[in-house]
Structure formats: structure tokens, C-alpha cells
Amino acid sequence: MLIRTIQLTNNPMKNIKNYFMAGCIILILSCCSQQDSISDTRKVEIIKEIKVLMDGYPEAVKRHDLNWFSKFWSNEKDFVFAVDGQVITNYDEWFKMYYSDGLKNLKEILHFEWSNGHATIFSENTVSYATNFDWGMVAVSGDTVKVRGSALYVFKKSNGEWRAVNCGGTHTYYK
């Protein structure tokens, strides 16, 4: 099946620790923000860079482009993916499940749109980007999956390239 379920740990303290860790990262980013020192022109440039990156995502899904996704996501120690009540911090297992294995089950993209995107620039090297999405896909099995939702990405510049280090979101499946 195209969508796989990730099992939560039976240790509620670990889940609380992960939520606390993600909250601390956002707090540190906002407290250490140098947003005021960034010119309006540079802010516009940063937002364009993030939007170009986000616009490449649907095409990469259509191409099953694992190389593109490995450059989109950061595999650094601060990686956190939180979706539908689950927090994942193991980049290698997550990438394998969602992309390496997940894209093999994808036959066709019916539609994939981002909307209502909004960037918040914390510094020259840290940006959050909130967006809505709506996508429909057909699995190799013939099942059709359609989903709407929202996501909040945190991007960090690493070696001169923007990479998603955190993402949190929700999915609402529809027919």
C-alpha cells in the first residue's frame, strides 16, 4: 500500500522528550533570530529560494527522484518529522519507508498542489514555511489515495543549500 503506518513507541516519556526537543529547537531559533538585520530585499530572495525548493517537490515525486529528496531533507542529528500524532527522529528508517520503499508503490500522480504558503525568516540560515497541500495518487495496487492537509517545514542552510530539518503536519483523506 502507498501509505505506511509508523508505530509509536510504547514509552510515553520518549514521545514527550521528542515533543519537548522540537519545541526547544523552535524556541531557540526564535530567540536567536537575527531577522531585523536582514534587508527586505534579502528576505524576498530567501522566500523565493524556499518556494523554488517547495515547487520542485511534486515533480520529484512524479519522477521518483530519490536523489532530489536526499538533497531536500537534512540527515543531520536535528532531523525531526512529526505527522498525525507521530514523531520520527531516525532519518535513515524514515527515508527508506517514505521514499526508497514508498515511491516504489506509486504508479501515478493525479494532482499535487501547494497553497497558502507563508515563510517566516528567523535568520539568513533558518526559515520556517507553512503551507496547505492537496494531492491524489494511484498506487501500483490500483488504490487511489487523496489527501489534504497542512505542513510546517523548518529549513536550515547547510553547505550553502537549504535543507528541511523538521516537518510537522496533518493529513485528511478524502474520496
Secondary structure, DSSP 8 states (H G I E B T S, - for coil): --S------S-HHHHHHHHHHHHHHHHHHHHT--GGGS-HHHHHHHHHHHHHHHHHHHHHHHHT-HHHHHHHB--STT-EEEETTEEE--HHHHHIIIIIIGGGGEEEEEEEEEEEEEEEEEETTEEEEEEEEEEEEEETTS-EEEEEEEEEEEEEEETTEEEEEEEEEEEEEE-
